Amino acid sequence: MIEKQIPIKAGIHTLTGYSAHADQNMLVNWVKSMPTPPGKITLVHGEPKARKALSQALGL
């Protein structure tokens, strides 16, 4: 049972220029090349060790 509604401010963004086959350096350089860096990056794909390494490389 839902007792109250909470408004959520969310949006959907389409990413271009992204490759699922990119290596860590390519992904880090891609993020650094963005004119306006994202306010938040959430890594949800890949092995835990690889996600941790990418997170550290991105300074998250």
mmCIF file of the N, C-alpha and C atoms, coordinates in Angstrom:
data_MODEL
# 
_entry.id   MODEL 
# 
loop_
_atom_site.group_PDB 
_atom_site.id 
_atom_site.type_symbol 
_atom_site.label_atom_id 
_atom_site.label_alt_id 
_atom_site.label_comp_id 
_atom_site.label_asym_id 
_atom_site.label_entity_id 
_atom_site.label_seq_id 
_atom_site.pdbx_PDB_ins_code 
_atom_site.Cartn_x 
_atom_site.Cartn_y 
_atom_site.Cartn_z 
_atom_site.occupancy 
_atom_site.B_iso_or_equiv 
_atom_site.pdbx_formal_charge 
_atom_site.auth_seq_id 
_atom_site.auth_comp_id 
_atom_site.auth_asym_id 
_atom_site.auth_atom_id 
_atom_site.pdbx_PDB_model_num 
ATOM 1   N N  . MET A 1 1  ? 0.837  -1.169 0.000   1.00 0.00 ? 1  MET A N  1 
ATOM 2   C CA . MET A 1 1  ? 0.000  0.000  0.000   1.00 0.00 ? 1  MET A CA 1 
ATOM 3   C C  . MET A 1 1  ? 0.894  1.248  0.000   1.00 0.00 ? 1  MET A C  1 
ATOM 4   N N  . ILE A 1 2  ? 0.610  2.172  -0.879  1.00 0.00 ? 2  ILE A N  1 
ATOM 5   C CA . ILE A 1 2  ? 1.350  3.427  -0.945  1.00 0.00 ? 2  ILE A CA 1 
ATOM 6   C C  . ILE A 1 2  ? 0.631  4.449  -0.069  1.00 0.00 ? 2  ILE A C  1 
ATOM 7   N N  . GLU A 1 3  ? 1.354  4.996  0.891   1.00 0.00 ? 3  GLU A N  1 
ATOM 8   C CA . GLU A 1 3  ? 0.756  5.953  1.812   1.00 0.00 ? 3  GLU A CA 1 
ATOM 9   C C  . GLU A 1 3  ? 0.875  7.388  1.339   1.00 0.00 ? 3  GLU A C  1 
ATOM 10  N N  . LYS A 1 4  ? 1.940  7.698  0.585   1.00 0.00 ? 4  LYS A N  1 
ATOM 11  C CA . LYS A 1 4  ? 2.071  9.050  0.066   1.00 0.00 ? 4  LYS A CA 1 
ATOM 12  C C  . LYS A 1 4  ? 2.894  9.018  -1.217  1.00 0.00 ? 4  LYS A C  1 
ATOM 13  N N  . GLN A 1 5  ? 2.722  10.026 -2.009  1.00 0.00 ? 5  GLN A N  1 
ATOM 14  C CA . GLN A 1 5  ? 3.483  10.140 -3.239  1.00 0.00 ? 5  GLN A CA 1 
ATOM 15  C C  . GLN A 1 5  ? 4.618  11.131 -3.029  1.00 0.00 ? 5  GLN A C  1 
ATOM 16  N N  . ILE A 1 6  ? 5.758  10.808 -3.623  1.00 0.00 ? 6  ILE A N  1 
ATOM 17  C CA . ILE A 1 6  ? 6.930  11.671 -3.525  1.00 0.00 ? 6  ILE A CA 1 
ATOM 18  C C  . ILE A 1 6  ? 7.323  12.073 -4.951  1.00 0.00 ? 6  ILE A C  1 
ATOM 19  N N  . PRO A 1 7  ? 7.354  13.370 -5.235  1.00 0.00 ? 7  PRO A N  1 
ATOM 20  C CA . PRO A 1 7  ? 7.749  13.784 -6.584  1.00 0.00 ? 7  PRO A CA 1 
ATOM 21  C C  . PRO A 1 7  ? 9.227  13.483 -6.832  1.00 0.00 ? 7  PRO A C  1 
ATOM 22  N N  . ILE A 1 8  ? 9.509  13.016 -8.026  1.00 0.00 ? 8  ILE A N  1 
ATOM 23  C CA . ILE A 1 8  ? 10.877 12.679 -8.401  1.00 0.00 ? 8  ILE A CA 1 
ATOM 24  C C  . ILE A 1 8  ? 11.247 13.502 -9.620  1.00 0.00 ? 8  ILE A C  1 
ATOM 25  N N  . LYS A 1 9  ? 12.374 14.194 -9.520  1.00 0.00 ? 9  LYS A N  1 
ATOM 26  C CA . LYS A 1 9  ? 12.879 14.971 -10.652 1.00 0.00 ? 9  LYS A CA 1 
ATOM 27  C C  . LYS A 1 9  ? 13.964 14.130 -11.314 1.00 0.00 ? 9  LYS A C  1 
ATOM 28  N N  . ALA A 1 10 ? 13.634 13.530 -12.432 1.00 0.00 ? 10 ALA A N  1 
ATOM 29  C CA . ALA A 1 10 ? 14.578 12.659 -13.130 1.00 0.00 ? 10 ALA A CA 1 
ATOM 30  C C  . ALA A 1 10 ? 14.497 12.926 -14.619 1.00 0.00 ? 10 ALA A C  1 
ATOM 31  N N  . GLY A 1 11 ? 15.539 12.576 -15.301 1.00 0.00 ? 11 GLY A N  1 
ATOM 32  C CA . GLY A 1 11 ? 15.563 12.745 -16.742 1.00 0.00 ? 11 GLY A CA 1 
ATOM 33  C C  . GLY A 1 11 ? 16.289 11.585 -17.390 1.00 0.00 ? 11 GLY A C  1 
ATOM 34  N N  . ILE A 1 12 ? 16.089 11.445 -18.671 1.00 0.00 ? 12 ILE A N  1 
ATOM 35  C CA . ILE A 1 12 ? 16.752 10.414 -19.455 1.00 0.00 ? 12 ILE A CA 1 
ATOM 36  C C  . ILE A 1 12 ? 17.645 11.123 -20.457 1.00 0.00 ? 12 ILE A C  1 
ATOM 37  N N  . HIS A 1 13 ? 18.900 10.701 -20.528 1.00 0.00 ? 13 HIS A N  1 
ATOM 38  C CA . HIS A 1 13 ? 19.850 11.301 -21.450 1.00 0.00 ? 13 HIS A CA 1 
ATOM 39  C C  . HIS A 1 13 ? 20.398 10.227 -22.382 1.00 0.00 ? 13 HIS A C  1 
ATOM 40  N N  . THR A 1 14 ? 20.545 10.566 -23.629 1.00 0.00 ? 14 THR A N  1 
ATOM 41  C CA . THR A 1 14 ? 21.134 9.660  -24.598 1.00 0.00 ? 14 THR A CA 1 
ATOM 42  C C  . THR A 1 14 ? 22.613 9.987  -24.724 1.00 0.00 ? 14 THR A C  1 
ATOM 43  N N  . LEU A 1 15 ? 23.447 8.986  -24.546 1.00 0.00 ? 15 LEU A N  1 
ATOM 44  C CA . LEU A 1 15 ? 24.885 9.168  -24.650 1.00 0.00 ? 15 LEU A CA 1 
ATOM 45  C C  . LEU A 1 15 ? 25.326 8.822  -26.063 1.00 0.00 ? 15 LEU A C  1 
ATOM 46  N N  . THR A 1 16 ? 26.077 9.716  -26.671 1.00 0.00 ? 16 THR A N  1 
ATOM 47  C CA . THR A 1 16 ? 26.642 9.430  -27.983 1.00 0.00 ? 16 THR A CA 1 
ATOM 48  C C  . THR A 1 16 ? 28.152 9.361  -27.852 1.00 0.00 ? 16 THR A C  1 
ATOM 49  N N  . GLY A 1 17 ? 28.789 8.680  -28.749 1.00 0.00 ? 17 GLY A N  1 
ATOM 50  C CA . GLY A 1 17 ? 30.239 8.589  -28.724 1.00 0.00 ? 17 GLY A CA 1 
ATOM 51  C C  . GLY A 1 17 ? 30.760 7.551  -27.749 1.00 0.00 ? 17 GLY A C  1 
ATOM 52  N N  . TYR A 1 18 ? 29.881 6.782  -27.156 1.00 0.00 ? 18 TYR A N  1 
ATOM 53  C CA . TYR A 1 18 ? 30.274 5.780  -26.165 1.00 0.00 ? 18 TYR A CA 1 
ATOM 54  C C  . TYR A 1 18 ? 30.405 4.425  -26.839 1.00 0.00 ? 18 TYR A C  1 
ATOM 55  N N  . SER A 1 19 ? 31.431 3.692  -26.504 1.00 0.00 ? 19 SER A N  1 
ATOM 56  C CA . SER A 1 19 ? 31.625 2.354  -27.039 1.00 0.00 ? 19 SER A CA 1 
ATOM 57  C C  . SER A 1 19 ? 31.677 1.352  -25.900 1.00 0.00 ? 19 SER A C  1 
ATOM 58  N N  . ALA A 1 20 ? 30.912 0.298  -26.013 1.00 0.00 ? 20 ALA A N  1 
ATOM 59  C CA . ALA A 1 20 ? 30.929 -0.757 -25.002 1.00 0.00 ? 20 ALA A CA 1 
ATOM 60  C C  . ALA A 1 20 ? 32.253 -1.517 -25.021 1.00 0.00 ? 20 ALA A C  1 
ATOM 61  N N  . HIS A 1 21 ? 33.052 -1.300 -26.053 1.00 0.00 ? 21 HIS A N  1 
ATOM 62  C CA . HIS A 1 21 ? 34.326 -2.007 -26.169 1.00 0.00 ? 21 HIS A CA 1 
ATOM 63  C C  . HIS A 1 21 ? 35.515 -1.116 -25.793 1.00 0.00 ? 21 HIS A C  1 
ATOM 64  N N  . ALA A 1 22 ? 35.237 0.054  -25.271 1.00 0.00 ? 22 ALA A N  1 
ATOM 65  C CA . ALA A 1 22 ? 36.310 0.973  -24.900 1.00 0.00 ? 22 ALA A CA 1 
ATOM 66  C C  . ALA A 1 22 ? 37.043 0.449  -23.671 1.00 0.00 ? 22 ALA A C  1 
ATOM 67  N N  . ASP A 1 23 ? 38.335 0.754  -23.607 1.00 0.00 ? 23 ASP A N  1 
ATOM 68  C CA . ASP A 1 23 ? 39.091 0.377  -22.411 1.00 0.00 ? 23 ASP A CA 1 
ATOM 69  C C  . ASP A 1 23 ? 39.009 1.506  -21.387 1.00 0.00 ? 23 ASP A C  1 
ATOM 70  N N  . GLN A 1 24 ? 39.612 1.296  -20.229 1.00 0.00 ? 24 GLN A N  1 
ATOM 71  C CA . GLN A 1 24 ? 39.509 2.262  -19.136 1.00 0.00 ? 24 GLN A CA 1 
ATOM 72  C C  . GLN A 1 24 ? 40.012 3.640  -19.552 1.00 0.00 ? 24 GLN A C  1 
ATOM 73  N N  . ASN A 1 25 ? 41.183 3.701  -20.196 1.00 0.00 ? 25 ASN A N  1 
ATOM 74  C CA . ASN A 1 25 ? 41.729 5.000  -20.596 1.00 0.00 ? 25 ASN A CA 1 
ATOM 75  C C  . ASN A 1 25 ? 40.801 5.729  -21.561 1.00 0.00 ? 25 ASN A C  1 
ATOM 76  N N  . MET A 1 26 ? 40.205 4.990  -22.492 1.00 0.00 ? 26 MET A N  1 
ATOM 77  C CA . MET A 1 26 ? 39.288 5.611  -23.449 1.00 0.00 ? 26 MET A CA 1 
ATOM 78  C C  . MET A 1 26 ? 38.068 6.188  -22.730 1.00 0.00 ? 26 MET A C  1 
ATOM 79  N N  . LEU A 1 27 ? 37.544 5.442  -21.752 1.00 0.00 ? 27 LEU A N  1 
ATOM 80  C CA . LEU A 1 27 ? 36.373 5.923  -21.014 1.00 0.00 ? 27 LEU A CA 1 
ATOM 81  C C  . LEU A 1 27 ? 36.713 7.145  -20.171 1.00 0.00 ? 27 LEU A C  1 
ATOM 82  N N  . VAL A 1 28 ? 37.872 7.126  -19.507 1.00 0.00 ? 28 VAL A N  1 
ATOM 83  C CA . VAL A 1 28 ? 38.285 8.265  -18.682 1.00 0.00 ? 28 VAL A CA 1 
ATOM 84  C C  . VAL A 1 28 ? 38.490 9.489  -19.577 1.00 0.00 ? 28 VAL A C  1 
ATOM 85  N N  . ASN A 1 29 ? 39.164 9.317  -20.705 1.00 0.00 ? 29 ASN A N  1 
ATOM 86  C CA . ASN A 1 29 ? 39.385 10.436 -21.628 1.00 0.00 ? 29 ASN A CA 1 
ATOM 87  C C  . ASN A 1 29 ? 38.079 10.959 -22.198 1.00 0.00 ? 29 ASN A C  1 
ATOM 88  N N  . TRP A 1 30 ? 37.131 10.060 -22.454 1.00 0.00 ? 30 TRP A N  1 
ATOM 89  C CA . TRP A 1 30 ? 35.823 10.462 -22.977 1.00 0.00 ? 30 TRP A CA 1 
ATOM 90  C C  . TRP A 1 30 ? 35.101 11.359 -21.969 1.00 0.00 ? 30 TRP A C  1 
ATOM 91  N N  . VAL A 1 31 ? 35.115 10.963 -20.701 1.00 0.00 ? 31 VAL A N  1 
ATOM 92  C CA . VAL A 1 31 ? 34.465 11.767 -19.664 1.00 0.00 ? 31 VAL A CA 1 
ATOM 93  C C  . VAL A 1 31 ? 35.181 13.109 -19.508 1.00 0.00 ? 31 VAL A C  1 
ATOM 94  N N  . LYS A 1 32 ? 36.518 13.083 -19.504 1.00 0.00 ? 32 LYS A N  1 
ATOM 95  C CA . LYS A 1 32 ? 37.286 14.322 -19.337 1.00 0.00 ? 32 LYS A CA 1 
ATOM 96  C C  . LYS A 1 32 ? 37.105 15.280 -20.508 1.00 0.00 ? 32 LYS A C  1 
ATOM 97  N N  . SER A 1 33 ? 36.749 14.763 -21.680 1.00 0.00 ? 33 SER A N  1 
ATOM 98  C CA . SER A 1 33 ? 36.584 15.615 -22.859 1.00 0.00 ? 33 SER A CA 1 
ATOM 99  C C  . SER A 1 33 ? 35.215 16.289 -22.912 1.00 0.00 ? 33 SER A C  1 
ATOM 100 N N  . MET A 1 34 ? 34.315 15.913 -22.025 1.00 0.00 ? 34 MET A N  1 
ATOM 101 C CA . MET A 1 34 ? 32.969 16.497 -22.036 1.00 0.00 ? 34 MET A CA 1 
ATOM 102 C C  . MET A 1 34 ? 33.034 17.973 -21.666 1.00 0.00 ? 34 MET A C  1 
ATOM 103 N N  . PRO A 1 35 ? 32.350 18.847 -22.426 1.00 0.00 ? 35 PRO A N  1 
ATOM 104 C CA . PRO A 1 35 ? 32.359 20.279 -22.110 1.00 0.00 ? 35 PRO A CA 1 
ATOM 105 C C  . PRO A 1 35 ? 31.834 20.561 -20.701 1.00 0.00 ? 35 PRO A C  1 
ATOM 106 N N  . THR A 1 36 ? 30.800 19.836 -20.305 1.00 0.00 ? 36 THR A N  1 
ATOM 107 C CA . THR A 1 36 ? 30.253 19.940 -18.955 1.00 0.00 ? 36 THR A CA 1 
ATOM 108 C C  . THR A 1 36 ? 30.262 18.540 -18.356 1.00 0.00 ? 36 THR A C  1 
ATOM 109 N N  . PRO A 1 37 ? 31.129 18.303 -17.386 1.00 0.00 ? 37 PRO A N  1 
ATOM 110 C CA . PRO A 1 37 ? 31.188 16.955 -16.820 1.00 0.00 ? 37 PRO A CA 1 
ATOM 111 C C  . PRO A 1 37 ? 29.884 16.584 -16.118 1.00 0.00 ? 37 PRO A C  1 
ATOM 112 N N  . PRO A 1 38 ? 29.550 15.304 -16.124 1.00 0.00 ? 38 PRO A N  1 
ATOM 113 C CA . PRO A 1 38 ? 28.327 14.878 -15.453 1.00 0.00 ? 38 PRO A CA 1 
ATOM 114 C C  . PRO A 1 38 ? 28.392 15.152 -13.957 1.00 0.00 ? 38 PRO A C  1 
ATOM 115 N N  . GLY A 1 39 ? 27.252 15.472 -13.366 1.00 0.00 ? 39 GLY A N  1 
ATOM 116 C CA . GLY A 1 39 ? 27.189 15.714 -11.932 1.00 0.00 ? 39 GLY A CA 1 
ATOM 117 C C  . GLY A 1 39 ? 27.371 14.451 -11.124 1.00 0.00 ? 39 GLY A C  1 
ATOM 118 N N  . LYS A 1 40 ? 27.036 13.314 -11.745 1.00 0.00 ? 40 LYS A N  1 
ATOM 119 C CA . LYS A 1 40 ? 27.141 12.038 -11.043 1.00 0.00 ? 40 LYS A CA 1 
ATOM 120 C C  . LYS A 1 40 ? 27.330 10.936 -12.072 1.00 0.00 ? 40 LYS A C  1 
ATOM 121 N N  . ILE A 1 41 ? 28.199 10.005 -11.768 1.00 0.00 ? 41 ILE A N  1 
ATOM 122 C CA . ILE A 1 41 ? 28.399 8.829  -12.619 1.00 0.00 ? 41 ILE A CA 1 
ATOM 123 C C  . ILE A 1 41 ? 28.169 7.606  -11.750 1.00 0.00 ? 41 ILE A C  1 
ATOM 124 N N  . THR A 1 42 ? 27.314 6.713  -12.226 1.00 0.00 ? 42 THR A N  1 
ATOM 125 C CA . THR A 1 42 ? 27.036 5.466  -11.517 1.00 0.00 ? 42 THR A CA 1 
ATOM 126 C C  . THR A 1 42 ? 27.472 4.314  -12.407 1.00 0.00 ? 42 THR A C  1 
ATOM 127 N N  . LEU A 1 43 ? 28.412 3.528  -11.942 1.00 0.00 ? 43 LEU A N  1 
ATOM 128 C CA . LEU A 1 43 ? 28.892 2.377  -12.702 1.00 0.00 ? 43 LEU A CA 1 
ATOM 129 C C  . LEU A 1 43 ? 28.069 1.157  -12.315 1.00 0.00 ? 43 LEU A C  1 
ATOM 130 N N  . VAL A 1 44 ? 27.418 0.554  -13.308 1.00 0.00 ? 44 VAL A N  1 
ATOM 131 C CA . VAL A 1 44 ? 26.508 -0.555 -13.019 1.00 0.00 ? 44 VAL A CA 1 
ATOM 132 C C  . VAL A 1 44 ? 26.824 -1.814 -13.825 1.00 0.00 ? 44 VAL A C  1 
ATOM 133 N N  . HIS A 1 45 ? 27.860 -1.768 -14.632 1.00 0.00 ? 45 HIS A N  1 
ATOM 134 C CA . HIS A 1 45 ? 28.142 -2.901 -15.507 1.00 0.00 ? 45 HIS A CA 1 
ATOM 135 C C  . HIS A 1 45 ? 29.605 -3.309 -15.350 1.00 0.00 ? 45 HIS A C  1 
ATOM 136 N N  . GLY A 1 46 ? 29.875 -4.584 -15.443 1.00 0.00 ? 46 GLY A N  1 
ATOM 137 C CA . GLY A 1 46 ? 31.239 -5.087 -15.376 1.00 0.00 ? 46 GLY A CA 1 
ATOM 138 C C  . GLY A 1 46 ? 31.530 -5.768 -14.052 1.00 0.00 ? 46 GLY A C  1 
ATOM 139 N N  . GLU A 1 47 ? 32.693 -6.377 -14.003 1.00 0.00 ? 47 GLU A N  1 
ATOM 140 C CA . GLU A 1 47 ? 33.131 -7.078 -12.795 1.00 0.00 ? 47 GLU A CA 1 
ATOM 141 C C  . GLU A 1 47 ? 33.415 -6.065 -11.683 1.00 0.00 ? 47 GLU A C  1 
ATOM 142 N N  . PRO A 1 48 ? 33.163 -6.433 -10.420 1.00 0.00 ? 48 PRO A N  1 
ATOM 143 C CA . PRO A 1 48 ? 33.394 -5.505 -9.308  1.00 0.00 ? 48 PRO A CA 1 
ATOM 144 C C  . PRO A 1 48 ? 34.797 -4.904 -9.289  1.00 0.00 ? 48 PRO A C  1 
ATOM 145 N N  . LYS A 1 49 ? 35.828 -5.706 -9.550  1.00 0.00 ? 49 LYS A N  1 
ATOM 146 C CA . LYS A 1 49 ? 37.203 -5.208 -9.537  1.00 0.00 ? 49 LYS A CA 1 
ATOM 147 C C  . LYS A 1 49 ? 37.405 -4.158 -10.639 1.00 0.00 ? 49 LYS A C  1 
ATOM 148 N N  . ALA A 1 50 ? 36.846 -4.407 -11.809 1.00 0.00 ? 50 ALA A N  1 
ATOM 149 C CA . ALA A 1 50 ? 36.977 -3.467 -12.931 1.00 0.00 ? 50 ALA A CA 1 
ATOM 150 C C  . ALA A 1 50 ? 36.203 -2.179 -12.648 1.00 0.00 ? 50 ALA A C  1 
ATOM 151 N N  . ARG A 1 51 ? 35.000 -2.301 -12.067 1.00 0.00 ? 51 ARG A N  1 
ATOM 152 C CA . ARG A 1 51 ? 34.216 -1.111 -11.717 1.00 0.00 ? 51 ARG A CA 1 
ATOM 153 C C  . ARG A 1 51 ? 34.957 -0.264 -10.686 1.00 0.00 ? 51 ARG A C  1 
ATOM 154 N N  . LYS A 1 52 ? 35.581 -0.911 -9.707  1.00 0.00 ? 52 LYS A N  1 
ATOM 155 C CA . LYS A 1 52 ? 36.325 -0.177 -8.679  1.00 0.00 ? 52 LYS A CA 1 
ATOM 156 C C  . LYS A 1 52 ? 37.503 0.559  -9.299  1.00 0.00 ? 52 LYS A C  1 
ATOM 157 N N  . ALA A 1 53 ? 38.225 -0.094 -10.198 1.00 0.00 ? 53 ALA A N  1 
ATOM 158 C CA . ALA A 1 53 ? 39.380 0.528  -10.849 1.00 0.00 ? 53 ALA A CA 1 
ATOM 159 C C  . ALA A 1 53 ? 38.933 1.723  -11.699 1.00 0.00 ? 53 ALA A C  1 
ATOM 160 N N  . LEU A 1 54 ? 37.844 1.575  -12.442 1.00 0.00 ? 54 LEU A N  1 
ATOM 161 C CA . LEU A 1 54 ? 37.341 2.676  -13.267 1.00 0.00 ? 54 LEU A CA 1 
ATOM 162 C C  . LEU A 1 54 ? 36.854 3.808  -12.383 1.00 0.00 ? 54 LEU A C  1 
ATOM 163 N N  . SER A 1 55 ? 36.185 3.486  -11.301 1.00 0.00 ? 55 SER A N  1 
ATOM 164 C CA . SER A 1 55 ? 35.712 4.498  -10.366 1.00 0.00 ? 55 SER A CA 1 
ATOM 165 C C  . SER A 1 55 ? 36.875 5.326  -9.827  1.00 0.00 ? 55 SER A C  1 
ATOM 166 N N  . GLN A 1 56 ? 37.955 4.652  -9.463  1.00 0.00 ? 56 GLN A N  1 
ATOM 167 C CA . GLN A 1 56 ? 39.132 5.348  -8.944  1.00 0.00 ? 56 GLN A CA 1 
ATOM 168 C C  . GLN A 1 56 ? 39.775 6.208  -10.027 1.00 0.00 ? 56 GLN A C  1 
ATOM 169 N N  . ALA A 1 57 ? 39.847 5.686  -11.245 1.00 0.00 ? 57 ALA A N  1 
ATOM 170 C CA . ALA A 1 57 ? 40.448 6.436  -12.353 1.00 0.00 ? 57 ALA A CA 1 
ATOM 171 C C  . ALA A 1 57 ? 39.633 7.680  -12.684 1.00 0.00 ? 57 ALA A C  1 
ATOM 172 N N  . LEU A 1 58 ? 38.314 7.603  -12.479 1.00 0.00 ? 58 LEU A N  1 
ATOM 173 C CA . LEU A 1 58 ? 37.444 8.742  -12.734 1.00 0.00 ? 58 LEU A CA 1 
ATOM 174 C C  . LEU A 1 58 ? 37.403 9.710  -11.539 1.00 0.00 ? 58 LEU A C  1 
ATOM 175 N N  . GLY A 1 59 ? 37.991 9.302  -10.426 1.00 0.00 ? 59 GLY A N  1 
ATOM 176 C CA . GLY A 1 59 ? 38.008 10.153 -9.245  1.00 0.00 ? 59 GLY A CA 1 
ATOM 177 C C  . GLY A 1 59 ? 36.664 10.208 -8.539  1.00 0.00 ? 59 GLY A C  1 
ATOM 178 N N  . LEU A 1 60 ? 35.932 9.102  -8.606  1.00 0.00 ? 60 LEU A N  1 
ATOM 179 C CA . LEU A 1 60 ? 34.598 9.056  -7.977  1.00 0.00 ? 60 LEU A CA 1 
ATOM 180 C C  . LEU A 1 60 ? 34.706 8.692  -6.507  1.00 0.00 ? 60 LEU A C  1 
# 
